Amino acid sequence: MMLVSKGFALQQKVRQRFQSKMVDDGQDTFLRGIRPFVILGQVFGIFPIYGITANDPMKYRLKWFSLRVILNLLVVVTALLQAYYEYARLKMIGINAKNVSNLIFFLDACLINVLFLNLATKWRTVAAKWDEVDETFNRAPYQMVGWSLRKRLCVVSFTLVFLAAVEHCLSIVSTVHNQYHEIRYCNWTVPNYYQFYSLRRFANIYLNFPYHSLSAVFFTYISSALTLFWNYQDIFIIMISIGLATRFQQINNHLKILSDGVLIPGEDFWIRVRTNYVSVCELLDDVDRVISWTMLISCATNLYYICLQILHVSKKLANSVEDAYYGFSLVFLIVRTVIVFLSAAHIHDCAKKPLDIIMKIPNVGWCIEMAGTIVTYELVMLKFDEESESKGNIPMCSKFAFEKF
């Protein structure tokens, strides 16, 4: 009787503690947590789904004849146009290991945008399932340890978007610094610096079209949007991983109350835990089906740009501004890639703990394999860079892609 009474008292205490922590947690859902990030992406033409501000995911929809989809397609078409003219420019001046990156950048950004457009056609079904799972885990007896899910998502997304903005700003500062140095070295008179910047920055376009200030503003916007895309896909994957891992972790925390052996659960307890666990696993399968290609492109893109930035850093750069940009970009890219891998792996760890089947891949194994892959591709790029070093470099003071003012 003493054991039964202690168990009942402990159960009541646990229930009260869980209920007190669940106050206002009805708002702590994954869809609410990613809402600001999705809206930010839509400003730049990616993931053009409607109804994102609604609390009911069944109101999510993709309207093909809408301003958001038009903006999305406008960005894609413009990027394809830039890719075409960049290819023509490279044929004219020659290709080396560095200048081909712009062509890859345009094509990669187009692919990312199309993948998120395809995701928008399937997101309502996934979101409805996710909202149903969140409703279960925002009630007792489940609890959140530490920050709420929304806070975790907001902090991670804001931090990574901020760092991506810093990287983009450093890229612009480096370009402006190099152009200003060229103007002084060549003793050019430039009455309109923004026109000079645009003609050099978007040379692939202005070799084929006349310059206009409005078009320069438009291409500056498109450049910012395309830069956001390859950061956007990584951050989106990280946020999805956090959302799924958090729900598995709540099941783990719920099972920890049994560790002392005082509270012996009945059949209803195990039925509920098994049902909730299966629902999260089903959600994981649904999410994996709709973002599998996005994850593949993310890994391939990050691998290429890590090799490219290492190639830049390994060479003697023109000035300290370039040193700062390429150094920051390389570190940020590596950190972001590692976070993508670790957050995805964390889902696996959290999903296996409730079953007491802990299957972990040793860090040494995947780290060496990844490092070996990077070294292999880096050696290939270095060889290509040496063989093509004399090609594709526009000499200082060249009139190529430069109009008289």
Secondary structure, 3 states (H helix, E strand, C coil): CHHHHHHHHHHHHHHHHHHHHCCCHHHCCHHHHHHHHHHHHHHCCCCCCECCCCCCHHHCECCCCCHHHHHHHHHHHHHHHHHHHHHHHHHHHCCCCCCCHHHHHHHHHHHHHHHHHHHHHHHHHHHHHHHHHHHHHCCCCCCCCCCCHHHHHHHHHHHHHHHHHHHHHHHHHHHHHHHHHHHHHHCCCCCCHHHHHHHHHCHHHHCCCCCCHHHHHHHHHHHHHHHHHHHHHHHHHHHHHHHHHHHHHHHHHHHHHHCCCCCCCCHHHHHHHHHHHHHHHHHHHHHHHHHHHHHHHHHHHHHHHHHHHHHHHHCCCCCHHHHHHHHHHHHHHHHHHHHHHHHHHHHHHHHHHHHCCCCCCCHHHHHHHHHHHHHHHHHHHHHHHHHCCCCCCCCCCCCCCCCCC
